[in-house]
């Protein structure tokens, strides 16, 4: 049985792929534009699967998990390019949310319906 993939390992694997198969990273600004494009593709599938829009023939071949992975890939590229340790960033973000939102959602009547 293989070990689960860590965020740190994902960052290393993306970096290794980029530096060999991908030749080099696109610029940070290009990757930000690509991330926006990938989020749009994910939104399109979500709107058609869970929202009120109907699928077009061109949407039928799209895969929700694959679109999410595309978003993750480009986000990892941006983290690598800008020196962000996503594991550390995620841990700090969770701590922030746990402090800030300790009772906020529990006290929200809109969530209790």
MMTF fields as JSON, N, C-alpha, C and O atoms, coordinates in Angstrom:
{
  "mmtfVersion": "1.0.0",
  "mmtfProducer": "UNKNOWN",
  "numBonds": 451,
  "numAtoms": 452,
  "numGroups": 113,
  "numChains": 1,
  "numModels": 1,
  "chainsPerModel": [1],
  "groupsPerChain": [113],
  "chainIdList": ["A"],
  "bondAtomList": [4, 2, 8, 6, 12, 10, 16, 14, 20, 18, 24, 22, 28, 26, 32, 30, 36, 34, 40, 38, 44, 42, 48, 46, 52, 50, 56, 54, 60, 58, 64, 62, 68, 66, 72, 70, 76, 74, 80, 78, 84, 82, 88, 86, 92, 90, 96, 94, 100, 98, 104, 102, 108, 106, 112, 110, 116, 114, 120, 118, 124, 122, 128, 126, 132, 130, 136, 134, 140, 138, 144, 142, 148, 146, 152, 150, 156, 154, 160, 158, 164, 162, 168, 166, 172, 170, 176, 174, 180, 178, 184, 182, 188, 186, 192, 190, 196, 194, 200, 198, 204, 202, 208, 206, 212, 210, 216, 214, 220, 218, 224, 222, 228, 226, 232, 230, 236, 234, 240, 238, 244, 242, 248, 246, 252, 250, 256, 254, 260, 258, 264, 262, 268, 266, 272, 270, 276, 274, 280, 278, 284, 282, 288, 286, 292, 290, 296, 294, 300, 298, 304, 302, 308, 306, 312, 310, 316, 314, 320, 318, 324, 322, 328, 326, 332, 330, 336, 334, 340, 338, 344, 342, 348, 346, 352, 350, 356, 354, 360, 358, 364, 362, 368, 366, 372, 370, 376, 374, 380, 378, 384, 382, 388, 386, 392, 390, 396, 394, 400, 398, 404, 402, 408, 406, 412, 410, 416, 414, 420, 418, 424, 422, 428, 426, 432, 430, 436, 434, 440, 438, 444, 442, 448, 446],
  "bondOrderList": [1, 1, 1, 1, 1, 1, 1, 1, 1, 1, 1, 1, 1, 1, 1, 1, 1, 1, 1, 1, 1, 1, 1, 1, 1, 1, 1, 1, 1, 1, 1, 1, 1, 1, 1, 1, 1, 1, 1, 1, 1, 1, 1, 1, 1, 1, 1, 1, 1, 1, 1, 1, 1, 1, 1, 1, 1, 1, 1, 1, 1, 1, 1, 1, 1, 1, 1, 1, 1, 1, 1, 1, 1, 1, 1, 1, 1, 1, 1, 1, 1, 1, 1, 1, 1, 1, 1, 1, 1, 1, 1, 1, 1, 1, 1, 1, 1, 1, 1, 1, 1, 1, 1, 1, 1, 1, 1, 1, 1, 1, 1, 1],
  "groupList": [{"groupName": "UNK", "atomNameList": ["N", "CA", "C", "O"], "elementList": ["N", "C", "C", "O"], "formalChargeList": [0, 0, 0, 0], "bondAtomList": [1, 0, 2, 1, 3, 2], "bondOrderList": [1, 1, 2], "singleLetterCode": "X", "chemCompType": "L-PEPTIDE LINKING"}],
  "groupTypeList": [0, 0, 0, 0, 0, 0, 0, 0, 0, 0, 0, 0, 0, 0, 0, 0, 0, 0, 0, 0, 0, 0, 0, 0, 0, 0, 0, 0, 0, 0, 0, 0, 0, 0, 0, 0, 0, 0, 0, 0, 0, 0, 0, 0, 0, 0, 0, 0, 0, 0, 0, 0, 0, 0, 0, 0, 0, 0, 0, 0, 0, 0, 0, 0, 0, 0, 0, 0, 0, 0, 0, 0, 0, 0, 0, 0, 0, 0, 0, 0, 0, 0, 0, 0, 0, 0, 0, 0, 0, 0, 0, 0, 0, 0, 0, 0, 0, 0, 0, 0, 0, 0, 0, 0, 0, 0, 0, 0, 0, 0, 0, 0, 0],
  "groupIdList": [1, 2, 3, 4, 5, 6, 7, 8, 9, 10, 11, 12, 13, 14, 15, 16, 17, 18, 19, 20, 21, 22, 23, 24, 25, 26, 27, 28, 29, 30, 31, 32, 33, 34, 35, 36, 37, 38, 39, 40, 41, 42, 43, 44, 45, 46, 47, 48, 49, 50, 51, 52, 53, 54, 55, 56, 57, 58, 59, 60, 61, 62, 63, 64, 65, 66, 67, 68, 69, 70, 71, 72, 73, 74, 75, 76, 77, 78, 79, 80, 81, 82, 83, 84, 85, 86, 87, 88, 89, 90, 91, 92, 93, 94, 95, 96, 97, 98, 99, 100, 101, 102, 103, 104, 105, 106, 107, 108, 109, 110, 111, 112, 113],
  "secStructList": [7, 7, 7, 7, 7, 7, 2, 2, 2, 2, 2, 2, 2, 2, 2, 2, 2, 2, 2, 2, 6, 1, 7, 1, 7, 7, 7, 2, 2, 2, 2, 2, 2, 2, 2, 2, 2, 2, 2, 2, 2, 2, 2, 2, 2, 2, 2, 2, 2, 6, 1, 1, 7, 7, 7, 7, 4, 4, 4, 6, 6, 7, 7, 2, 2, 2, 2, 2, 2, 2, 2, 2, 2, 2, 2, 2, 2, 2, 2, 2, 2, 2, 6, 7, 7, 2, 2, 2, 2, 2, 2, 2, 2, 2, 2, 2, 2, 2, 2, 2, 6, 6, 6, 6, 6, 6, 6, 7, 4, 4, 4, 4, 7],
  "xCoordList": [0.851, 0.0, 0.885, 1.842, 0.566, 1.369, 0.905, -0.252, 1.846, 1.529, 0.672, 0.815, -0.209, -0.993, -0.068, 0.963, -0.434, 0.332, 0.175, -0.945, 1.279, 1.24, 1.247, 1.581, 0.881, 0.938, 2.384, 2.659, 3.304, 4.723, 5.199, 5.908, 4.809, 5.205, 4.563, 5.197, 3.317, 2.655, 3.42, 3.603, 3.868, 4.635, 5.942, 6.348, 6.6, 7.852, 7.61, 8.394, 6.526, 6.243, 5.91, 6.356, 5.13, 4.817, 6.099, 6.327, 6.931, 8.189, 9.078, 9.663, 9.177, 9.975, 9.446, 10.22, 8.133, 7.529, 7.778, 8.17, 7.546, 7.729, 9.168, 9.39, 10.136, 11.55, 12.074, 13.182, 11.308, 11.745, 10.817, 11.217, 9.62, 8.664, 8.159, 8.026, 7.886, 7.33, 8.366, 8.002, 9.619, 10.762, 10.971, 12.047, 9.971, 10.071, 8.664, 7.687, 8.585, 7.302, 6.902, 7.757, 5.61, 5.11, 5.306, 5.559, 5.195, 5.327, 4.204, 3.164, 4.427, 3.416, 2.105, 1.028, 2.198, 0.985, 0.251, -0.977, 0.997, 0.37, -0.309, -1.436, 0.379, -0.238, -1.464, -2.411, -1.465, -2.659, -3.821, -4.955, -3.551, -4.597, -5.082, -6.279, -4.144, -4.514, -5.351, -6.316, -4.988, -5.777, -7.211, -8.166, -7.351, -8.681, -9.467, -10.657, -8.807, -9.437, -9.882, -10.997, -9.011, -9.346, -10.497, -11.355, -10.526, -11.641, -12.939, -13.997, -12.849, -14.027, -14.534, -15.742, -13.619, -14.027, -14.682, -15.662, -14.141, -14.742, -16.132, -17.072, -16.256, -17.549, -18.592, -19.76, -18.166, -19.086, -19.66, -20.865, -18.804, -19.261, -20.162, -21.182, -19.789, -20.61, -21.993, -23.006, -22.03, -23.309, -24.216, -25.438, -23.613, -24.417, -24.793, -25.849, -23.936, -24.211, -25.138, -26.055, -24.9, -25.637, -26.526, -27.348, -26.373, -27.163, -28.275, -28.707, -28.721, -29.887, -29.562, -30.464, -28.288, -27.927, -27.898, -27.615, -28.201, -28.149, -26.797, -26.124, -26.418, -25.152, -25.237, -26.267, -24.127, -23.964, -23.167, -22.527, -23.195, -22.446, -20.963, -20.323, -20.424, -18.995, -18.663, -17.502, -19.672, -19.452, -19.451, -18.909, -20.045, -20.269, -18.981, -18.973, -17.912, -16.644, -15.859, -14.852, -16.307, -15.592, -15.817, -16.881, -14.802, -14.826, -14.585, -13.576, -15.49, -15.408, -14.095, -13.435, -13.712, -12.475, -11.258, -10.341, -11.244, -10.131, -10.044, -8.949, -11.185, -11.192, -10.679, -9.953, -11.048, -10.533, -9.019, -8.296, -8.549, -7.115, -6.365, -5.247, -6.964, -6.344, -6.168, -5.125, -7.181, -7.102, -5.98, -5.172, -5.932, -4.903, -3.505, -2.588, -3.347, -2.052, -1.526, -0.39, -2.362, -1.905, -1.681, -0.76, -2.497, -2.281, -0.934, -0.207, -0.601, 0.701, 1.828, 2.858, 1.648, 2.66, 2.899, 4.045, 1.832, 1.972, 2.652, 3.473, 2.313, 2.953, 4.446, 5.263, 4.799, 6.212, 6.952, 8.066, 6.347, 6.993, 7.196, 8.164, 6.296, 6.332, 6.901, 6.907, 7.38, 8.011, 7.055, 7.442, 5.817, 4.823, 4.844, 4.687, 5.037, 4.927, 3.442, 2.934, 2.75, 1.305, 0.912, -0.162, 1.757, 1.453, 1.415, 0.461, 2.451, 2.522, 1.383, 0.747, 1.129, 0.065, -1.292, -2.113, -1.522, -2.798, -2.963, -4.031, -1.901, -1.962, -2.271, -3.097, -1.614, -1.854, -3.267, -3.907, -3.752, -5.102, -6.148, -7.143, -5.92, -6.849, -6.869, -7.937, -5.691, -5.625, -6.394, -7.126, -6.227, -6.948, -8.46, -9.2, -8.903, -10.337, -10.87, -11.973, -10.089, -10.528, -10.649, -11.533, -9.773, -9.863, -11.01, -11.863, -11.019, -11.989, -13.416, -14.357, -13.575, -14.91, -15.317, -16.188, -14.682, -14.945, -16.436, -16.905, -17.184, -18.627, -19.47, -20.696, -18.843, -19.564, -20.616, -21.769, -20.228, -21.169, -22.192, -23.338, -21.786, -22.729, -23.829, -24.955, -23.509, -24.474, -25.246, -26.072, -24.998, -25.666, -27.002, -27.028, -28.108, -29.412, -29.68, -30.456, -29.043, -29.256, -28.729, -29.211, -27.741, -27.158, -27.91, -27.648, -28.804, -29.54, -30.874, -31.667, -31.122, -32.418, -32.398, -33.395],
  "yCoordList": [-1.188, 0.0, 1.235, 1.32, 2.187, 3.401, 4.433, 4.459, 5.275, 6.358, 7.405, 7.607, 8.065, 9.147, 10.276, 10.536, 10.924, 12.033, 13.243, 13.651, 13.807, 15.02, 16.238, 16.137, 17.376, 18.615, 18.906, 19.336, 18.674, 18.901, 18.047, 18.534, 16.781, 15.896, 16.334, 16.264, 16.782, 17.277, 18.472, 18.58, 19.368, 20.515, 20.064, 20.619, 19.067, 18.555, 17.86, 18.025, 17.082, 16.361, 17.317, 17.12, 18.344, 19.339, 20.036, 20.224, 20.418, 21.098, 20.213, 20.686, 18.947, 18.016, 17.871, 17.843, 17.779, 17.644, 18.902, 18.822, 20.059, 21.327, 21.442, 21.844, 21.092, 21.278, 20.228, 20.37, 19.19, 18.167, 18.161, 18.585, 17.702, 17.599, 18.972, 19.24, 19.821, 21.136, 22.176, 23.276, 21.86, 22.717, 23.816, 23.897, 24.658, 25.712, 26.166, 25.857, 26.9, 27.471, 28.585, 29.314, 28.712, 29.92, 31.053, 30.795, 32.279, 33.399, 33.344, 32.728, 33.985, 34.003, 34.594, 34.087, 35.658, 36.284, 35.365, 35.291, 34.671, 33.703, 32.598, 32.207, 32.094, 31.037, 31.545, 30.788, 32.802, 33.355, 33.383, 33.077, 33.745, 33.736, 32.315, 32.083, 31.365, 29.959, 29.448, 28.712, 29.836, 29.432, 29.948, 29.222, 31.19, 31.776, 31.0, 30.737, 30.642, 29.85, 28.485, 28.041, 27.829, 26.502, 26.58, 25.696, 27.617, 27.797, 28.007, 27.524, 28.722, 28.909, 27.593, 27.366, 26.728, 25.416, 24.583, 23.879, 24.668, 23.971, 24.535, 23.782, 25.848, 26.492, 26.067, 25.874, 25.924, 25.512, 24.123, 23.907, 23.193, 21.839, 21.854, 21.166, 22.631, 22.73, 23.299, 22.798, 24.345, 24.977, 24.025, 24.07, 23.167, 22.242, 20.989, 20.4, 20.588, 19.394, 19.691, 18.919, 20.805, 21.098, 22.321, 22.572, 23.082, 24.294, 24.09, 22.969, 25.19, 25.177, 25.103, 24.955, 25.206, 25.157, 23.721, 22.787, 23.566, 22.237, 22.053, 23.022, 20.808, 20.477, 20.73, 20.5, 21.212, 21.301, 20.069, 19.443, 19.716, 18.546, 18.666, 17.677, 19.882, 20.087, 19.894, 19.681, 19.965, 19.792, 18.33, 17.996, 17.464, 16.091, 15.311, 14.382, 15.669, 14.956, 15.458, 14.86, 16.543, 17.121, 16.28, 15.687, 16.234, 15.424, 16.33, 17.034, 16.321, 17.209, 17.031, 18.018, 15.803, 15.552, 16.056, 16.624, 15.854, 16.304, 17.83, 18.391, 18.496, 19.964, 20.479, 21.472, 19.815, 20.201, 19.99, 20.813, 18.893, 18.614, 19.654, 20.031, 20.121, 21.185, 22.452, 23.101, 22.805, 23.983, 23.789, 24.691, 22.623, 22.325, 22.401, 22.96, 21.84, 21.847, 23.272, 23.566, 24.154, 25.519, 26.268, 27.079, 26.013, 26.634, 26.197, 27.012, 24.925, 24.422, 25.085, 25.435, 25.26, 25.961, 27.357, 27.767, 28.08, 29.436, 29.438, 30.31, 28.473, 28.377, 28.122, 28.759, 27.208, 26.913, 28.143, 28.428, 28.856, 30.019, 31.16, 31.913, 31.285, 32.418, 32.044, 32.863, 30.806, 30.383, 30.1, 30.179, 29.774, 29.479, 27.986, 27.143, 27.679, 26.311, 26.098, 26.591, 25.369, 25.209, 24.453, 24.694, 23.55, 22.845, 23.837, 23.86, 24.655, 25.664, 26.672, 27.034, 27.118, 28.094, 27.525, 28.217, 26.252, 25.619, 25.487, 25.77, 25.057, 24.918, 26.264, 26.336, 27.313, 28.649, 29.122, 29.763, 28.808, 29.205, 28.484, 29.081, 27.199, 26.438, 27.006, 27.137, 27.349, 27.935, 29.25, 29.52, 30.066, 31.344, 31.108, 31.772, 30.164, 29.878, 29.335, 29.687, 28.481, 27.922, 28.991, 28.918, 29.976, 31.069, 32.015, 32.307, 32.481, 33.485, 32.938, 33.647, 31.698, 31.15, 30.091, 29.264, 30.123, 29.085, 28.912, 27.783, 30.001, 29.901, 30.577, 30.469, 31.262, 32.055, 31.247, 31.666, 30.108, 29.311, 28.603, 28.408, 28.225, 27.596, 28.57, 28.158, 29.849, 30.868, 31.463, 32.353, 30.997, 31.525, 30.812, 29.624, 31.526, 30.87, 30.368, 29.432, 30.986, 30.549, 29.145, 28.442, 28.721, 27.385, 26.34, 25.146, 26.744, 25.808, 25.376, 24.709, 25.737, 25.409, 24.016, 23.569],
  "zCoordList": [0.0, 0.0, 0.0, 0.77, -0.861, -0.94, 0.075, 0.494, 0.452, 1.38, 0.669, -0.537, 1.404, 0.789, 0.325, 0.945, -0.74, -1.274, -0.36, -0.051, 0.064, 0.886, -0.029, -1.209, 0.518, -0.251, -0.629, -1.749, 0.297, 0.027, -1.148, -2.029, -1.157, -2.254, -3.566, -4.619, -3.512, -4.728, -5.291, -6.503, -4.41, -4.879, -5.53, -6.552, -4.951, -5.511, -6.854, -7.789, -6.952, -8.193, -9.334, -10.465, -9.038, -10.066, -10.507, -11.702, -9.549, -9.873, -10.746, -11.721, -10.401, -11.193, -12.599, -13.556, -12.737, -14.066, -14.895, -16.059, -14.284, -14.999, -15.51, -16.652, -14.674, -15.028, -16.003, -16.52, -16.259, -17.218, -18.427, -19.512, -18.263, -19.366, -19.81, -21.004, -18.849, -19.173, -19.569, -19.984, -19.454, -19.793, -18.752, -18.159, -18.518, -17.513, -17.131, -17.813, -16.032, -15.621, -16.584, -17.087, -16.836, -17.477, -16.477, -15.301, -16.914, -15.977, -14.943, -15.173, -13.822, -12.753, -13.262, -12.95, -14.041, -14.55, -15.527, -15.506, -16.376, -17.286, -16.486, -16.791, -15.458, -14.643, -13.894, -13.686, -13.489, -12.837, -13.822, -13.452, -15.063, -16.089, -16.36, -16.529, -16.402, -16.62, -15.455, -15.662, -14.219, -13.052, -13.175, -12.899, -13.586, -13.763, -14.822, -14.65, -15.9, -16.959, -16.425, -16.699, -15.667, -15.126, -14.125, -14.101, -13.306, -12.367, -13.148, -12.746, -14.255, -15.106, -15.674, -15.736, -16.089, -16.606, -15.504, -15.749, -14.306, -13.17, -12.877, -12.625, -12.913, -12.653, -13.675, -13.338, -14.917, -15.987, -15.687, -15.814, -15.291, -14.972, -13.74, -13.705, -12.737, -11.517, -11.843, -11.354, -12.667, -13.015, -13.773, -13.631, -14.575, -15.359, -14.567, -14.797, -13.644, -12.86, -11.675, -11.395, -10.984, -9.754, -9.864, -8.982, -10.929, -11.108, -12.11, -12.377, -12.651, -13.519, -15.007, -15.831, -15.355, -16.766, -17.267, -16.517, -18.563, -19.165, -19.844, -20.196, -20.019, -20.665, -22.153, -22.786, -22.702, -24.152, -24.559, -23.713, -25.818, -26.278, -25.922, -25.565, -26.021, -25.734, -24.252, -23.903, -23.379, -21.937, -21.508, -20.455, -22.302, -21.882, -21.629, -20.821, -22.297, -22.116, -20.913, -20.536, -20.312, -19.175, -17.931, -17.752, -17.071, -15.863, -14.669, -14.621, -13.709, -12.548, -11.793, -11.466, -11.514, -10.768, -11.535, -10.942, -12.842, -13.663, -13.675, -13.632, -13.733, -13.698, -12.353, -12.308, -11.262, -9.946, -9.884, -9.322, -10.459, -10.475, -11.302, -10.951, -12.393, -13.186, -12.356, -12.425, -11.575, -10.695, -9.684, -9.464, -9.076, -8.079, -8.692, -8.09, -9.882, -10.576, -10.729, -10.358, -11.28, -11.542, -10.235, -10.144, -9.229, -7.922, -7.349, -6.781, -7.494, -7.038, -7.825, -7.248, -9.12, -9.922, -9.362, -9.178, -9.094, -8.56, -7.19, -6.903, -6.355, -5.043, -5.208, -4.543, -6.076, -6.318, -6.831, -6.392, -7.741, -8.338, -7.354, -7.459, -6.41, -5.478, -4.114, -3.195, -3.981, -2.741, -1.596, -0.43, -1.915, -0.879, -0.548, -1.432, 0.705, 1.213, 1.512, 2.519, 0.641, 0.802, 2.064, 2.616, 2.526, 3.774, 4.925, 5.703, 5.031, 6.08, 5.942, 6.933, 4.728, 4.491, 4.889, 5.491, 4.545, 4.886, 6.396, 6.939, 7.067, 8.535, 9.198, 10.108, 8.746, 9.305, 8.995, 9.828, 7.807, 7.42, 8.257, 8.668, 8.508, 9.369, 10.779, 11.379, 11.319, 12.659, 12.696, 13.648, 11.659, 11.576, 11.576, 12.302, 10.764, 10.689, 12.015, 12.433, 12.674, 13.954, 15.031, 15.884, 14.996, 15.972, 15.623, 16.46, 14.397, 13.96, 13.946, 14.301, 13.543, 13.312, 14.336, 14.07, 15.504, 16.523, 16.801, 16.95, 16.871, 17.15, 16.082, 16.104, 15.163, 14.163, 13.409, 13.309, 12.887, 12.088, 12.972, 12.566, 14.161, 15.092, 15.494, 15.771, 15.525, 15.929, 14.765, 14.966, 13.568, 12.373, 12.184, 11.862, 12.38, 12.235, 10.813, 10.62, 9.824, 8.444, 8.214, 7.326, 9.003, 8.845, 9.656, 9.508, 10.477, 11.353, 10.742, 11.407, 9.526, 8.895, 8.319, 7.752]
}
